[in-house]
Amino acid sequence: MIKIMADSTCDLSQEILDKYDISIAPLTVTIEGKTYRDRVDITADEFYSMMENLETPPTTGMPSPSSYLDIMKEAKDKGMEEILCICMSSGTSGAYQSAVLAK
């Protein structure tokens, strides 16, 4: 069996994630000094509603290697033999590097 995982920029619906058992490593977004994990601590709707009142633009950060490692360990424990990890381009984000470190 193959486990599919991605970073939270994949922007798939929860229905698709559940249907295909796709796990997400969340990027972080920092808004006025408070850091949230994308799709865990903040939803897209919450993010966009907060954008209306911001004085400074939000910043983002790559998923931690431990986020990927936790998903990989869980997949292994469930008997998955291979993992397909879909990340943003290594030229635009450190997400790929985090996944490689976890591997």
C-alpha positions in Angstrom: 0.0 0.0 0.0 1.0 3.6 -0.6 0.5 6.4 1.8 -0.2 9.9 0.3 0.9 12.9 2.2 1.2 16.6 1.2 1.9 20.0 2.7 -1.1 22.2 3.5 -0.6 24.3 0.3 -2.3 21.4 -1.6 -5.6 23.0 -0.7 -7.6 19.8 -1.1 -11.1 19.6 0.4 -11.5 17.7 3.7 -13.8 15.3 1.7 -10.9 14.4 -0.7 -8.4 14.1 2.2 -10.7 11.7 4.0 -11.7 9.7 0.9 -8.1 9.0 0.0 -6.6 9.1 3.5 -4.2 11.9 2.6 -2.3 13.3 5.5 -1.3 17.0 5.7 1.9 18.5 7.1 0.8 22.1 8.0 2.6 25.2 7.1 2.6 27.9 9.7 1.2 31.4 9.3 2.1 34.2 11.6 -0.4 37.0 12.0 0.4 40.0 14.1 2.8 38.0 16.2 0.7 34.9 16.7 1.6 31.7 14.9 -1.0 29.2 13.6 -0.7 25.8 11.9 -2.6 25.9 8.6 -5.8 23.8 8.7 -5.1 22.9 12.4 -5.3 26.1 14.4 -6.8 28.3 11.7 -9.1 27.7 8.7 -9.0 29.4 5.4 -12.2 31.3 6.2 -10.7 32.5 9.5 -7.5 33.6 7.8 -9.3 35.6 5.2 -11.6 37.3 7.7 -8.5 38.3 9.7 -6.9 39.8 6.6 -9.5 42.6 6.5 -8.1 44.2 9.6 -4.3 43.6 9.4 -1.8 46.4 9.6 1.1 44.2 8.5 1.0 41.3 6.1 1.2 37.7 7.5 4.2 35.5 7.1 4.4 31.8 6.4 6.8 29.1 7.5 7.5 25.6 6.2 6.2 22.5 8.0 8.6 21.1 10.5 10.5 17.9 9.8 8.7 16.4 12.8 5.3 17.1 11.1 6.4 14.9 8.2 8.1 12.3 10.5 4.9 11.9 12.6 2.9 11.1 9.4 5.6 8.8 8.1 5.7 6.9 11.4 2.0 6.5 11.5 1.9 5.2 8.0 4.7 2.7 8.8 2.8 1.5 11.9 -0.3 0.9 9.7 1.8 -1.3 7.3 2.2 1.2 4.5 5.2 0.2 2.4 5.7 3.4 0.4 4.9 7.0 0.9 4.2 9.6 -1.9 4.9 13.1 -0.5 3.6 16.0 -2.5 5.2 19.4 -1.6 5.7 22.8 -3.0 8.7 23.2 -5.2 12.1 23.2 -3.4 12.8 26.5 -5.2 9.9 28.3 -3.5 9.7 26.7 -0.1 11.6 24.7 2.5 8.7 22.2 2.8 10.5 19.7 0.5 13.7 19.9 2.5 11.7 19.3 5.7 10.2 16.2 4.1 13.7 15.0 3.0 15.0 15.5 6.5 12.2 13.5 8.0 12.8 10.7 5.5 
